[in-house]
């Protein structure tokens, strides 16, 4: 019997217009009222998750920054891992050599190296304040970070991803959540590892956890011992790794799957 529901946000719980339907909110509340724990797990920074956590209204914990942070639904940081400065500087140098847009984070703002369509798009989607830095490496040296995000056309990211993995996989976690994103987090961190810690805090076993996701950065929590459900809009490689596949994010796939499998969930308060 499952006692926790975990889901990615973008392209999983969120519709394409970055909204959460009334029906999805209703379903999550119904399960939470039975004592089921609700945990969003995103690549977003904590500050970028708060509006969605308020909209859901029944979250128990937040997993942010691809697992580099665990926070309360109000945004208080419970655990945090940072990228070592020497590694961060090498990653930024790699980005500069590639001539790519990139940014990092500080509280409720993101700090980027150049004005571009990518900074404009991210400002809208992340709901954070964007600040252009004339010297991003110096900014990161003064403000340690747990995520560096590079953005470019999907063909560019597709070419850079294997190079980044070859260069940094021993020192950083290299992943992607969208075809236009290349993401760097502290070595050894992942959504799956953070989920183990979040469940420990809630006294829940991994085997009692149903997880929904769509991206490469979700794979670590879609594999056993978790019960992983891939979205219909997920990449084929992600669907192949998951235990099951549900409807797409545009048609409330998470909520519909939960309703059709509600007998698998424990009545914790019964």
MARBA-760507 format. One line per field, with one value per residue: residue number from 1; residue in one letter; z, x, y of N, C-alpha, C in turn. Coordinates in steps of 0.001 Angstrom, whole numbers, always signed. Atoms other than C-alpha are relative to their C-alpha. Last residue first. Layout:
// residues N
i	c(NUM ...)
aa	c(A ...)
nup	c(Z ...)
neast	c(X ...)
nnorth	c(Y ...)
caup	c(Z ...)
caeast	c(X ...)
canorth	c(Y ...)
cup	c(Z ...)
ceast	c(X ...)
cnorth	c(Y ...)
***
This chain:
// residues 270
i	c(270 269 268 267 266 265 264 263 262 261 260 259 258 257 256 255 254 253 252 251 250 249 248 247 246 245 244 243 242 241 240 239 238 237 236 235 234 233 232 231 230 229 228 227 226 225 224 223 222 221 220 219 218 217 216 215 214 213 212 211 210 209 208 207 206 205 204 203 202 201 200 199 198 197 196 195 194 193 192 191 190 189 188 187 186 185 184 183 182 181 180 179 178 177 176 175 174 173 172 171 170 169 168 167 166 165 164 163 162 161 160 159 158 157 156 155 154 153 152 151 150 149 148 147 146 145 144 143 142 141 140 139 138 137 136 135 134 133 132 131 130 129 128 127 126 125 124 123 122 121 120 119 118 117 116 115 114 113 112 111 110 109 108 107 106 105 104 103 102 101 100 99 98 97 96 95 94 93 92 91 90 89 88 87 86 85 84 83 82 81 80 79 78 77 76 75 74 73 72 71 70 69 68 67 66 65 64 63 62 61 60 59 58 57 56 55 54 53 52 51 50 49 48 47 46 45 44 43 42 41 40 39 38 37 36 35 34 33 32 31 30 29 28 27 26 25 24 23 22 21 20 19 18 17 16 15 14 13 12 11 10 9 8 7 6 5 4 3 2 1)
aa	c(X X X X X X X X X X X X X X X X X X X X X X X X X X X X X X X X X X X X X X X X X X X X X X X X X X X X X X X X X X X X X X X X X X X X X X X X X X X X X X X X X X X X X X X X X X X X X X X X X X X X X X X X X X X X X X X X X X X X X X X X X X X X X X X X X X X X X X X X X X X X X X X X X X X X X X X X X X X X X X X X X X X X X X X X X X X X X X X X X X X X X X X X X X X X X X X X X X X X X X X X X X X X X X X X X X X X X X X X X X X X X X X X X X X X X X X X X X X X X X X X X X X X X X X X X X X X X X X X X X X X X X X X X X X X X X)
nup	c(-249 -1157 -1119 -779 -1373 -1003 -357 -936 -1388 -829 +490 -201 -1428 -387 +555 -748 -1369 -67 -1419 -304 +468 -951 +93 +1007 -173 +718 +739 -228 -1043 -1311 -49 -108 -1357 -908 -6 +1047 -314 +743 +1417 +725 +968 +1068 +933 +1063 +191 -674 -1310 -46 +716 -891 -1268 +60 -858 -1401 -371 +535 +1462 +598 +1382 +534 +1428 +652 -235 +665 +1441 +747 +1079 -452 -155 -907 -1337 -535 -335 -1216 -1107 -358 -881 -1280 -698 -583 +984 -274 -910 +227 -727 -1443 -826 -1417 -457 -1273 +103 +1115 +1257 -258 +810 +447 +1275 +593 -30 -942 -1257 -698 -1368 -709 +30 -810 -1402 -332 -208 -1128 -1189 +280 +328 -1270 -715 +710 -361 +874 +1423 +880 +1324 +1118 +1143 +1358 +150 +586 +395 -391 -1184 -1036 -570 -780 -1244 -865 -685 -288 +946 -668 +874 -168 +706 +504 -820 -905 -1366 -428 +24 -952 -1334 -163 +8 -1284 -1060 -40 +1179 +364 +1153 +607 +1302 +433 +775 +1250 +949 -605 -1340 -837 -1301 -1201 -1235 -1099 -313 +409 +914 +1203 +729 +613 +1076 +1076 +619 +753 +1196 +911 +595 +1013 +1075 +856 -403 +919 +954 +411 +1189 +344 -992 +475 -928 +551 -151 +989 -436 -663 -523 -1129 -790 -1175 +385 +602 +971 +468 +1374 +185 -1269 +115 -950 -1314 -394 +823 -548 -1286 +311 +511 -1070 -263 +1221 +168 -943 -1307 -338 +247 +1216 +152 +1316 +121 +1328 +75 +993 -651 -445 -1096 -1193 -462 -422 -1334 -951 -178 -757 -1386 -583 -231 -1210 +118 -601 -993 -1363 -326 +843 +1398 +622 -645 -736 +943 +1418 +331 +625 +1412 +360 +1424 +453 -1029 +122 +0)
neast	c(+1163 +750 -920 +830 +393 -501 -1361 +63 +136 -783 +200 +1396 +252 -637 +786 +1259 -292 -390 +34 +1313 +1046 +185 -946 +325 +1321 +130 +1242 +863 +1026 -594 -498 +1131 +525 -991 +101 -816 -1417 -809 +110 +1069 -415 +987 -99 +911 +1207 +1179 +135 -499 +966 +1134 -487 -242 +948 -299 -1204 -1299 -76 -1001 +331 -683 +298 -3 +1350 +942 +9 -924 +636 +155 +1435 +543 -510 +837 +1310 -124 -285 +1278 +718 -707 +194 +1339 +1023 +1381 +674 -247 -1129 +239 -1112 +25 -1118 -683 -776 -942 +627 +1429 +839 +1272 +336 +1126 +1308 -6 -631 +830 +364 -895 -1368 -49 +74 -1284 -1010 +304 -792 -1429 -239 -23 -1215 -1121 -136 +811 -277 +1162 -317 +844 -331 +441 +204 +1268 +9 +1304 +484 -1033 +112 +1233 -259 -892 +730 -1012 -1091 -1287 -1143 -1031 -1251 -624 -1075 +622 -436 +361 +1449 +610 -136 +885 +1385 +223 +42 +1353 +342 +1409 +280 -1196 -379 -1057 -1000 -472 +1107 +1309 -193 +1114 +7 +311 +48 +660 +1379 +765 +1050 -668 -545 +1097 +521 -986 +233 +1258 -281 -772 +889 +815 -925 -316 -1312 -1069 -486 -1355 -518 -1321 -292 -913 -1124 -1279 -116 +881 +1394 +554 +1302 +647 -1043 -383 -371 -1338 -303 -1342 -379 -1380 -665 -1330 -84 +587 +341 +1143 +1187 +296 +658 +1340 +917 +1014 +780 +829 +1132 -450 +113 -1299 -223 -1457 -501 -1345 -87 -917 -1048 -1292 -99 +954 -654 -978 +745 +556 -1115 -441 +1013 -56 -1228 +197 +797 +1455 +440 +1068 -545 +57 -963 +398 +422 +1228 +546 +288 +74 +940 -664 +127 -1088 +89 -513 +240 -793 +842)
nnorth	c(+847 -509 -205 -925 +314 -935 +391 +1142 -442 +920 +1367 +410 +196 +1263 +1106 +130 +420 +1399 +367 +581 -903 -1102 -1115 -992 -608 -1268 -164 +1159 -87 +266 +1377 +913 -136 +587 +1467 +618 +201 -954 +361 -670 -1012 -142 -1111 +423 -808 +565 +648 +1373 +814 +294 +535 +1444 +727 -312 +737 -350 +11 -870 -371 -1176 -69 -1307 -516 +911 -263 +828 +756 +1394 +233 -1014 +325 +1078 -567 -803 +913 +616 -928 -16 +1265 +4 +347 -379 +919 +1417 +598 -48 +464 -354 +817 -228 -1240 +128 -386 +157 -877 +563 -643 +718 -651 -1120 +416 +980 -357 -913 +507 +1226 -405 -620 +1055 +891 -322 +159 +1403 +733 -403 +612 +1415 +837 -219 +95 -526 +396 -839 +310 +1440 +417 +1426 +564 -716 +134 +1342 +58 -729 +789 +1073 +1022 -224 -159 +233 -1029 +236 -1225 -553 -975 +274 +1358 +236 -938 +573 +1156 -473 -673 +1014 +541 +791 -158 -858 -581 +537 -919 +735 -588 -57 -271 -532 -436 +650 -765 +784 -697 +330 -1173 +452 +514 -1147 -736 +845 -140 -1302 +102 +795 -843 -997 +701 +367 -1146 -524 +394 -985 +371 -678 +534 +1033 +1029 +127 -408 -1456 -647 +52 -1180 +407 -663 -665 +771 +1374 -43 -1048 +341 -311 -451 +292 +605 +1120 -228 +1368 +400 -671 +649 +1278 -291 -391 +1022 +176 -1198 -45 -471 -1417 -605 -781 +146 -410 -571 -605 -1140 +215 +165 +1390 +144 -538 +981 +1192 -250 +23 +1381 +734 -470 +540 +1425 +158 -25 +1261 -33 -112 -1427 -702 -13 -1252 -474 +1140 +1086 -337 -1071 -1131 -354 -920 -338 -1289 -1011 -1211 -1200)
caup	c(+9169 +9261 +7010 +4676 +2475 -1262 -3824 -3933 -5410 -8662 -11206 -9220 -8996 -12727 -13528 -11174 -12656 -16284 -15901 -19661 -20640 -18473 -20507 -19458 -17370 -18025 -15768 -13966 -15425 -17368 -20804 -20311 -19646 -22804 -24797 -23744 -21491 -22952 -21795 -18314 -16566 -13435 -11032 -8007 -5860 -4940 -7877 -10643 -11260 -8588 -10237 -13643 -12878 -14193 -17534 -17725 -17457 -13855 -11463 -8249 -6077 -2669 -240 -1521 -558 +3075 +4966 +8326 +7158 +7640 +6095 +3133 +2545 +2749 +233 -1964 -1883 -3281 -6001 -6983 -7468 -5689 -5816 -7300 -6748 -9522 -13209 -15682 -19487 -20631 -24133 -24426 -20978 -17634 -18327 -16225 -14985 -11316 -10509 -9751 -11372 -14095 -15023 -18278 -19832 -18754 -20115 -23480 -23602 -22949 -25275 -28584 -27429 -25813 -29134 -31025 -28363 -28857 -25867 -22079 -19419 -15765 -12827 -9588 -5967 -5693 -3725 -3672 -3730 -6082 -8021 -8563 -9643 -12187 -13442 -14222 -15899 -14033 -15376 -12721 -13296 -10726 -10386 -11745 -13216 -16513 -17114 -16055 -17889 -21193 -20924 -19886 -22791 -25356 -24471 -22008 -20964 -18028 -15760 -12131 -10944 -8126 -5180 -2979 -5127 -8302 -11298 -14975 -18390 -22035 -24246 -26015 -25670 -24170 -21736 -20733 -20147 -18099 -16031 -15378 -14392 -11999 -10426 -9882 -8093 -6123 -4809 -5811 -2797 -841 +1082 +3778 +5623 +3732 +4734 +1617 +3012 +1675 +3702 +1875 +613 -1567 -3975 -5212 -8749 -7461 -5217 -3203 -1362 +1777 +3088 +291 +872 -709 -4345 -5285 -2378 -3472 -7031 -5899 -3755 -6409 -7936 -4484 -3894 -7098 -9935 -10859 -9195 -6665 -5360 -2233 -1003 +1962 +2100 +5347 +3903 +3680 +1573 -972 -1268 -1338 -4272 -6144 -5622 -6732 -9875 -10602 -10140 -12791 -12134 -14429 -16213 -19649 -20759 -17800 -14583 -12830 -15265 -17994 -15313 -11762 -10893 -8717 -5432 -3828 -447 +1609 -967 +0)
caeast	c(-8490 -5950 -3395 -5995 -3337 -3222 -3544 -7336 -6794 -5411 -7841 -8088 -4318 -3914 -6460 -4770 -1306 -2464 -4263 -4909 -2089 +390 +6 -1765 -60 +2836 +3939 +6955 +9285 +12508 +10888 +8867 +12041 +13756 +10577 +10730 +7880 +4590 +2724 +4010 +6182 +5042 +7714 +6998 +10063 +12460 +12874 +13300 +11252 +13112 +16554 +14888 +13403 +16367 +15976 +12492 +8823 +7929 +5428 +6376 +4390 +5973 +5413 +8457 +10604 +9539 +7845 +8919 +8346 +11968 +13113 +10845 +12566 +16001 +15123 +13590 +16815 +18668 +16067 +16007 +19747 +22916 +26205 +28183 +26591 +24233 +24684 +21823 +21694 +18297 +16787 +15550 +14000 +14890 +18573 +21336 +24893 +25583 +28988 +32542 +32916 +30366 +32174 +34107 +32496 +29010 +29569 +30707 +27710 +25340 +26983 +25760 +22175 +22222 +23162 +20509 +17923 +18473 +20190 +20022 +22671 +21679 +24078 +22737 +23818 +25394 +28086 +27664 +31008 +32653 +29393 +29357 +33001 +32243 +29212 +31203 +28967 +26001 +22473 +19762 +16502 +13707 +11910 +8592 +10379 +8462 +8448 +12031 +13168 +11765 +13401 +16764 +16566 +15623 +18904 +20605 +23951 +25700 +22775 +21755 +18503 +16483 +14334 +17214 +20381 +20526 +22723 +22647 +23839 +23640 +26155 +29339 +30754 +33982 +31876 +29881 +33000 +34464 +31268 +31601 +35240 +34349 +31598 +34041 +36582 +33744 +32413 +28746 +26460 +24293 +21193 +18941 +15891 +15493 +12412 +10308 +6760 +6129 +9186 +12457 +14804 +17685 +20245 +17593 +17180 +17165 +14149 +12453 +9504 +7893 +4369 +2369 -1353 -2195 -1630 -1796 +463 +3005 +2767 +3490 +6372 +8199 +10300 +11530 +12712 +14815 +13303 +14585 +11482 +10181 +6648 +5856 +2355 +1982 -1098 -3039 -6520 -7032 -3883 -5520 -8578 -6380 -4389 -7610 -9058 -5849 -5767 -9408 -8851 -6157 -2540 -1182 +2152 +534 +1682 -108 +1792 +1815 +4271 +5593 +7045 +6220 +7788 +5680 +5715 +2734 +3281 +1660 +1322 +0)
canorth	c(+4890 +7727 +6055 +4636 +3082 +3622 +834 +1208 +4680 +3276 +4762 +7985 +8291 +7753 +10465 +12938 +12355 +12468 +15769 +16030 +18408 +16505 +13327 +10156 +7488 +5077 +2206 +739 +3354 +2701 +2353 +5534 +7512 +6256 +6965 +10643 +11707 +12979 +9859 +10623 +8070 +6232 +5002 +2813 +3533 +697 +667 +3269 +6426 +8387 +8392 +8782 +12208 +14239 +12454 +13896 +12930 +12215 +10625 +8783 +6369 +5732 +2871 +949 +3970 +3468 +6300 +7748 +11362 +12463 +9182 +9905 +13246 +11609 +8867 +11557 +13528 +10511 +10039 +13707 +13571 +14646 +12756 +15630 +19018 +20184 +20987 +21340 +21488 +22751 +23159 +19549 +19830 +18261 +17660 +16164 +16543 +15769 +17151 +16060 +12631 +13436 +16662 +16309 +13238 +14284 +17799 +16420 +14081 +17029 +19560 +18101 +17564 +21013 +22610 +20666 +21561 +25287 +26834 +27072 +26439 +26022 +26085 +24696 +24357 +27787 +29578 +33388 +35233 +32738 +32521 +36292 +36255 +33531 +35536 +38661 +41260 +39808 +40264 +39926 +38035 +38128 +34802 +33525 +30499 +30491 +34246 +34996 +31872 +33038 +36475 +35018 +32581 +35261 +36896 +39203 +37756 +36065 +35295 +35642 +34086 +35624 +34501 +33281 +33340 +31291 +30482 +31336 +30288 +31381 +29587 +30600 +27079 +28422 +30455 +27390 +25307 +28168 +28222 +24486 +24895 +27706 +25613 +22743 +24945 +26520 +23194 +22869 +23296 +20840 +21939 +20537 +21869 +25164 +27161 +27769 +27741 +24224 +23141 +22626 +19912 +21048 +19536 +17109 +18401 +21996 +21373 +18624 +20160 +18724 +18032 +19620 +20218 +23585 +22648 +26344 +27276 +24665 +25994 +29553 +28254 +26245 +29062 +30093 +26519 +26483 +24470 +21017 +19687 +17172 +17890 +15822 +14887 +12498 +10281 +10710 +10119 +13893 +13991 +11698 +13946 +17044 +15648 +14854 +18331 +20043 +17903 +18709 +22444 +22270 +23187 +25910 +26233 +26847 +23389 +21810 +21351 +17973 +16370 +18702 +20992 +19860 +16495 +14279 +12365 +10635 +8971 +6194 +3423 +0)
cup	c(+1344 +353 +1263 +1296 +559 +1374 +1111 +423 +996 +1486 +808 -435 +253 +1475 +401 -494 +763 +1404 +209 +1425 +342 -404 +962 +5 -1132 +210 -683 -846 +92 +1107 +1378 +149 +207 +1443 +973 +86 -1188 +313 -862 -1456 -673 -915 -1106 -972 -1097 -105 +957 +1376 +24 -717 +988 +1347 +124 +973 +1468 +452 -539 -1500 -543 -1464 -550 -1494 -750 +150 -750 -1489 -744 -999 +451 +294 +1021 +1390 +610 +427 +1319 +1123 +440 +993 +1361 +809 +684 -1134 +323 +1036 -281 +720 +1469 +771 +1434 +171 +1249 -146 -1099 -1211 +316 -886 -524 -1238 -561 +164 +1081 +1299 +802 +1500 +838 +71 +919 +1479 +337 +174 +1126 +1245 -269 -251 +1310 +685 -724 +282 -812 -1429 -897 -1275 -1184 -992 -1366 +3 -420 -463 +542 +1296 +1084 +695 +900 +1330 +849 +805 +194 -1054 +759 -900 +158 -664 -633 +1018 +1026 +1457 +589 +93 +1049 +1428 +247 +91 +1365 +1130 +97 -1278 -211 -1176 -653 -1235 -646 -726 -1324 -1065 +532 +1317 +872 +1235 +1170 +1231 +1124 +310 -500 -1044 -1293 -817 -725 -1216 -1145 -723 -870 -1287 -1002 -711 -1123 -1148 -977 +503 -915 -1093 -251 -1334 -251 +1132 -415 +953 -482 +76 -1077 +507 +817 +375 +1220 +835 +1175 -341 -576 -1159 -251 -1467 -8 +1387 -103 +998 +1401 +349 -780 +646 +1283 -288 -489 +909 +163 -1225 -210 +940 +1355 +356 -182 -1344 -27 -1453 -108 -1446 -99 -945 +704 +556 +1217 +1276 +515 +522 +1423 +1012 +292 +859 +1452 +627 +334 +1363 +45 +542 +1058 +1440 +252 -798 -1434 -691 +673 +693 -863 -1509 -281 -357 -1490 -282 -1509 -403 +1041 +0)
ceast	c(+119 -1215 -737 +753 -950 -583 +582 +1381 -89 -163 +769 -237 -1420 -249 +594 -822 -1295 +254 +352 -65 -1394 -1126 -356 +971 -263 -1424 +16 -1261 -798 -1053 +531 +458 -1164 -463 +971 -126 +725 +1487 +845 -18 -1218 +450 -1040 -96 -868 -1271 +1086 -251 +377 -1129 -1125 +402 +340 -969 +335 +1130 +1415 +42 +1074 -383 +530 -269 -246 -1445 -1020 -44 +1073 -795 -313 -1483 -557 +449 -912 -1346 +67 +177 -1331 -706 +663 -231 -1355 -907 -1431 -703 +125 +1176 -353 +1143 +286 +1171 +825 +902 +1056 -834 -1461 -724 -1282 -430 -1046 -1357 -98 +615 -710 -290 +944 +1424 +74 +38 +1379 +1032 -177 +849 +1469 +291 +128 +1322 +1146 +301 -966 +397 -1204 +474 -803 +491 -567 -148 -1395 -66 -1304 -462 +1049 -124 -1231 +303 +922 -662 +1124 +1097 +1281 +1181 +956 +1322 +504 +1009 -631 +346 -345 -1507 -642 +65 -975 -1436 -219 -135 -1456 -270 -1504 -282 +1127 +666 +938 +928 +395 -1093 -1368 +474 -1027 +93 -343 +2 -543 -1474 -857 -1014 +674 +483 -1146 -431 +977 -288 -1242 +345 +750 -915 -739 +928 +422 +1307 +1075 +438 +1430 +425 +1351 +338 +870 +1174 +1347 +25 -869 -1395 -525 -1295 -578 +1098 +515 +521 +1403 +302 +1414 +177 +1456 +597 +1348 +97 -619 -443 -1251 -1228 -342 -764 -1410 -1119 -1102 -899 -924 -1191 +647 +4 +1467 +389 +1526 +298 +1330 +173 +856 +1144 +1335 -16 -910 +690 +945 -744 -487 +1138 +454 -990 +142 +1236 -179 -681 -1514 -243 -1085 +435 +4 +976 -448 -539 -1305 -474 -164 -118 -1056 +918 -122 +1035 -163 +513 -413 +876)
cnorth	c(-691 -871 +420 +270 +1058 -317 +870 -485 -1149 +298 -1035 -1443 -491 -288 -1354 -1186 -250 -507 -1475 -532 -513 +927 +1128 +1171 +981 +506 +1361 +70 -1293 -69 -365 -1453 -968 +63 -661 -1518 -619 -109 +917 -464 +617 +1138 -43 +1164 -624 +832 +478 -613 -1481 -741 -286 -589 -1487 -660 +248 -905 +131 -142 +937 +213 +1320 -122 +1308 +462 -860 +358 -782 -836 -1423 -241 +988 -419 -1061 +581 +775 -1014 -588 +922 -32 -1273 +108 -460 +352 -864 -1499 -638 +205 -661 +432 -964 +283 +1223 -58 +384 -291 +996 -638 +778 -944 +670 +1071 -497 -1084 +78 +852 -538 -1214 +393 +564 -1113 -998 +215 -266 -1473 -766 +318 -687 -1465 -843 +342 -239 +684 -533 +1042 -359 -1515 -446 -1450 -591 +668 -215 -1350 -24 +690 -878 -1109 -1010 +187 +292 -343 +1163 -341 +1287 +528 +921 -273 -1359 -240 +888 -538 -1159 +504 +642 -1004 -431 -777 +107 +921 +809 -576 +1010 -970 +657 +10 +408 +602 +711 -874 +904 -906 +888 -100 +1155 -445 -431 +1186 +712 -822 +244 +1310 -144 -735 +873 +990 -711 -374 +1096 +617 -600 +968 -454 +580 -654 -965 -1189 -49 +516 +1526 +646 -290 +1170 -710 +704 +616 -824 -1391 -179 +934 -505 +349 +446 -218 -713 -1132 +9 -1418 -400 +620 -756 -1286 +318 +497 -1035 -109 +1188 +66 +302 +1477 +369 +599 -118 +377 +743 +459 +1258 -273 -277 -1419 -121 +482 -1075 -1227 +240 -79 -1425 -776 +419 -636 -1480 -142 +43 -1407 +173 +271 +1504 +858 -234 +1252 +419 -1277 -1245 +206 +1074 +1156 +312 +1076 +117 +1380 +1035 +1248)
***
